[in-house]
Amino acid sequence: MQNVNLWLTFFAFVFTLHRMIKSFRSKPLRAFWEKSDASKIAPRLRDRIERRLAALDDARVPEAMNVPGFDFHSLSGTRKDTCSVHVNGPWCITFRWDGTDVIDVNLENYH
């Protein structure tokens, strides 16, 4: 049993090291991703948000988010360093890149 616990601890440590999402602007989105707390996320958005966050956490470069149905694009104007993927209706997940890390992940209606 002790060996199993050691392996689980090691796996959790390695998994944490390879996560690309480093920070969230949205507290409900962070709780949903890190603690599986979906209480503040609209039920109709949950599956789509989860798929996009998983893809974002696996991405090593912004272009990896250019997936059919995600409508990946960079914003313009004062937010030109921010990228966006479409979730549903007016809702989008926005984020920025800092090297290979994803930061400031947010769920917003910016239209």
C-alpha positions as CSV (number, residue, x, y, z in Angstrom):
1,M,0.0,0.0,0.0
2,Q,2.9,2.4,0.8
3,N,4.3,1.9,-2.7
4,V,0.9,2.8,-4.2
5,N,0.8,6.0,-2.2
6,L,4.3,6.9,-3.3
7,W,3.4,6.4,-6.9
8,L,0.2,8.5,-6.6
9,T,2.2,11.3,-4.9
10,F,4.8,11.1,-7.6
11,F,2.2,11.2,-10.4
12,A,0.4,14.1,-8.8
13,F,3.7,16.0,-8.5
14,V,4.7,15.3,-12.2
15,F,1.2,16.2,-13.4
16,T,1.4,19.5,-11.5
17,L,4.7,20.4,-13.1
18,H,3.4,20.0,-16.6
19,R,0.3,22.1,-16.3
20,M,0.3,25.1,-18.6
21,I,-2.4,27.1,-16.9
22,K,-0.7,29.1,-14.2
23,S,-3.3,31.7,-13.2
24,F,-6.9,32.6,-13.5
25,R,-8.7,36.0,-13.4
26,S,-12.1,34.3,-12.8
27,K,-12.5,32.7,-9.4
28,P,-15.5,30.5,-10.5
29,L,-13.4,29.2,-13.5
30,R,-10.5,28.5,-11.2
31,A,-12.7,26.6,-8.8
32,F,-14.2,24.6,-11.7
33,W,-10.8,23.7,-13.1
34,E,-8.8,23.0,-9.9
35,K,-11.5,21.7,-7.5
36,S,-14.3,20.5,-9.9
37,D,-16.6,23.0,-8.2
38,A,-19.1,23.9,-11.0
39,S,-21.6,25.6,-8.7
40,K,-20.9,29.1,-10.2
41,I,-20.7,27.9,-13.8
42,A,-23.9,27.8,-15.9
43,P,-24.7,24.1,-16.5
44,R,-25.1,24.6,-20.3
45,L,-21.5,25.9,-20.5
46,R,-19.7,23.3,-18.3
47,D,-18.8,20.6,-20.9
48,R,-17.6,23.1,-23.4
49,I,-15.6,25.0,-20.8
50,E,-14.0,21.8,-19.6
51,R,-12.9,20.8,-23.1
52,R,-11.4,24.2,-23.8
53,L,-9.6,24.3,-20.5
54,A,-8.2,20.8,-21.0
55,A,-6.9,21.8,-24.5
56,L,-5.5,25.0,-23.1
57,D,-3.7,23.1,-20.3
58,D,-2.2,20.8,-22.9
59,A,-1.2,23.5,-25.3
60,R,2.5,24.5,-25.6
61,V,2.0,27.3,-28.1
62,P,-1.0,29.6,-28.8
63,E,-1.6,28.0,-32.3
64,A,-2.4,24.7,-30.6
65,M,-5.8,26.3,-29.7
66,N,-6.7,26.8,-33.3
67,V,-9.1,23.8,-33.2
68,P,-12.4,23.6,-35.3
69,G,-15.2,25.0,-33.2
70,F,-13.0,27.0,-30.8
71,D,-12.9,30.1,-32.9
72,F,-9.4,30.9,-31.6
73,H,-8.3,34.4,-32.2
74,S,-6.3,37.3,-30.8
75,L,-8.1,40.3,-29.5
76,S,-7.2,43.8,-30.8
77,G,-6.7,47.3,-29.4
78,T,-5.7,47.5,-25.8
79,R,-6.1,43.7,-25.5
80,K,-3.9,42.7,-28.4
81,D,-1.8,40.4,-26.1
82,T,-5.0,38.5,-25.2
83,C,-6.3,35.4,-27.0
84,S,-9.8,34.0,-27.0
85,V,-11.7,30.8,-27.7
86,H,-15.5,30.7,-28.1
87,V,-17.6,28.8,-25.6
88,N,-21.2,29.4,-26.3
89,G,-23.4,32.4,-27.3
90,P,-21.5,35.5,-26.2
91,W,-19.3,33.6,-23.7
92,C,-15.5,33.2,-24.4
93,I,-12.5,32.1,-22.5
94,T,-9.8,34.7,-22.7
95,F,-6.1,34.2,-21.8
96,R,-2.6,35.4,-22.3
97,W,0.7,33.6,-22.8
98,D,3.8,34.2,-20.8
99,G,6.4,32.1,-22.5
100,T,4.9,28.6,-22.5
101,D,2.6,29.4,-19.6
102,V,-1.0,30.4,-19.9
103,I,-2.0,33.2,-17.5
104,D,-5.0,35.3,-16.7
105,V,-7.6,32.7,-17.8
106,N,-11.0,34.3,-17.7
107,L,-14.6,33.5,-18.7
108,E,-16.2,36.6,-20.1
109,N,-18.7,38.2,-22.5
110,Y,-16.5,40.8,-24.2
111,H,-18.7,41.4,-27.2
